[in-house]
Amino acid sequence: MSVDIDLEADDRTARLVGDDPIRFVRGTVGIAAFLALWWLAARATTPSYLLPGPVASASAFVDLFVRRVSVDLPVAGTAAVPVGLYKLGQSLFHYVPGLVVGNAAGIAVGVAMGWSTRVDDYLRPVVRLLRPIPPLAWVVFAVLWFGIHHTGAAFIVFVGAFWITLYGAYSGVEGVSRGYIEVASGLGVESDWQMIRLVVLPAAAPSVLTAVRTSIGRCWMIVVGAELFGAPGVGYEIINASNNLALDTSIAYMFLISVVYVGMDVAFRAVERRVLAWQ
């Protein structure tokens, strides 16, 4: 048995020492090739402002954190904030509430439909009718109902998150083994709420968390589209800069979106590993 443990340890060490540097080099080569192709395409594009090169775009990205705007903060009063962080904060102001409420509602409805045949019978036709409608198709109603502001954009994000997590929770609950439920019943778990809380949700957690992770990325893309109708944030700045032919600034905001998403995804993966550590 100690031999097996030593072999497993050696295998893990070999992967860490041998494979990771190789994969890192491959990724570096891929990024370098992408930047080279981008630079060549920018050089061949006329007029040049139609496709800014990597250097001009990187300079515009740095400028997002050099230029500052005065902001009235609730506690600190008026403060000079980098314009990139300010616009990012505006996007997060409607992204986070829409994502949180949409995920909570989607999980609740998905679990109810997956657990109760009666609820499923009532809601499945409505779900099938509304699910194919893209979240951005609700932009017109968001403007009419909530106006061109954070609430309208948050509603669009809510719609996107709701459907993703609903189906994730629904499939997760449906996939719970009947054996788990029978064993729990034999151990004295009787009420539906106890069964859902103690058995169904832990068993369905991988599917639910995968859906939440998917919604984090999908809704971050949706929030950009939701801002195209005028809600303040990074998406609006992309359109505003392109209308002024400042495409290097548009690309800089696109980079900002990408960097923030990578950070959110890495953070959620860490949370997911901790939540599912029992498996």
Secondary structure, 3 states (H helix, E strand, C coil): CHHHHHHHHHHHHHHHHHHHHHHHHHHHHHHHHHHHHHHHHHHHCCCHHHCCCHHHHHHHHHHHHHCEEEEEECCCEEEEEEHHHHHHHHHHHHHHHHHHHHHHHHHHHHHHHHHCHHHHHHHHHHHHHHCCCCHHHHHHHHHHHHCCCHHHHHHHHHHHHHHHHHHHHHHHHHCCCHHHHHHHHHCCCCCHHHHHHHHHHHHHHHHHHHHHHHHHHHHHHHHHHHHHHCCCCHHHHHHHHHHCCCHHHHHHHHHHHHHHHHHHHHHHHHHHHHHCCCC
